């Protein structure tokens, strides 16, 4: 029940935020877009990701400013089972900023996409790299994925 209510509230927040964007108010728009991005992620409103990334791209953000929106969209496409689009989006984000703050999560999820696309060797490569990051959450998950692949 709580998840359903949270999801409905974040959906309304995203709708309201996207409708409030104003080309004349650049800093205001950035704040609104960040709230919308968080609403997509926190509320698991994956279907809204394409609208939020589209709005971010229209605002003419720098490539660096666009990276968090790209990683949000990559996750959303993955959750919606569009692995090809997710892969392309993650690769775009990683090309812009190979050292981004959420690099471990992005590369782990890229590995998931590659695995689902039957590119096992590339998935192994991504997960092997994530395992070396010593990230508290993503490195052990990557190590686990590699162990599962080895057992097959």
N, C-alpha and C positions, 0 to 999 in steps of 0.2 A: 504494500500500500504506500509506504513512504517513498519508495523508488518511483512509483507511478505519479505521485503528487510532485516530487522533485522534477521529474521529467516534464510534466505539464508546465510547471513554473519556469523551467529553463527554456522550454519551447516558446512560451510567451515572451520571455526576456529577449530571446534571439529575434523573434519577429519584431518586437518593439524597437530593439537596437538597430536592426537593419533599416527599419522605416525612418529612424531618426537621423541617419547619416546625412550630412550636409557638406557639399563640396567646398563651401566657404569656411569651414571650421576644421582645419586639418588636425590639430592636437585633440580636439573633442572626438573626431572620428576615430583616431587611433585608440583612444580609451574605450569607445563603444565597441570597436572591433575586437579588442582584447576581451571584453566582457562576453561578447558573442562567441568567441573562440572557446573561452572557458565554459560557456553554457553547452556548447557542443560536446566537449570532453566530459565535463562533470555530470551532465544530464544524459550522456550517451545518446545524444540526438544526432546520430551519424548522418541522417539524410539532409541535415542543414549545413553540413560541412561545405558542400559545393557552393552554396549561396554565400557563405562567409568568406571563402577563399576568393570567389569572384569579386565580392565587394572590396576585399583587401587589395586585389590586383588593380581594380579601378581607381583606388586611392593613390596609386603611384608610389607605393612604399618602396624603399630601397630593397635590393635583393636580401640584404641582411635582415631587415625588418620583416620580410615576408617569410623567412624560415620557420618561425613558430606556427604560422598558418599552414604552411606546407606539411609540417609534421602532423598537425591536427588532421589535415585532409588525408594524408597517407594512412593514418590510423583509421579514419572513418571508412575509407575505401576498403581497407583490410577487413574491418568489422562487417561491412556490407558484402563481403566475398568478391570484390572486384580487385583481384590480386594484380592484374596487369596495370591497372591505373594506380594502385597503391605503390607498386614497384617503381613506376615512372616518377611518382610524386616524391617518394623517399630519395630516389637517386638525384632528383633535381635539388632537393634540400641539402643533401650531403655534398653535392658539387659546389653549391654556394658556400657552405660552411662545414668543411670536413671535421672541425673541432667543436661543433655546436654543443651546448650544455646537455641536451638530451640525446647525445650521439649513441650511447649504449642502447637505449630503448629503440631508437630509430633503426639502428643496424640489426637489432634482434628481430624487430618486426619485418624488416626487409628480408631477413633470413626466412621468416615464416612465409612471406609472399613467394620467395624463390622456391621453397620446398613445395608449396601448393601448386606452383607452376611446373613442377617436376624437374627443376634445375637444382638437383641435390648437391652437386659439387659447389655451386655458388652459395647455396644455403650454408653448407659446411664452412666455407671460407668466412662468411659473415659471422657465424656463431663462434668460430675459432677466434676471430678478432675480438668479439665482445667478451669472450672468456678472459682475454689478456687485460681488459680494462680494470679489473678488480672492483667493479661496481657491485655494491651490496646486493642489489636486486637482480640486475640483468645478467651479470657474469655467471652466477650459479644456474640461472635458467638456461643460458646458452650451453653451459657444460652439460646439463641434463639432456638437452636436445642432441648434443653430439654423442652422448652415451647411448641414447635411444637409437640413433642412426648406426652406431657401431654394432649394436646387438641384432640388427636386421640382416 
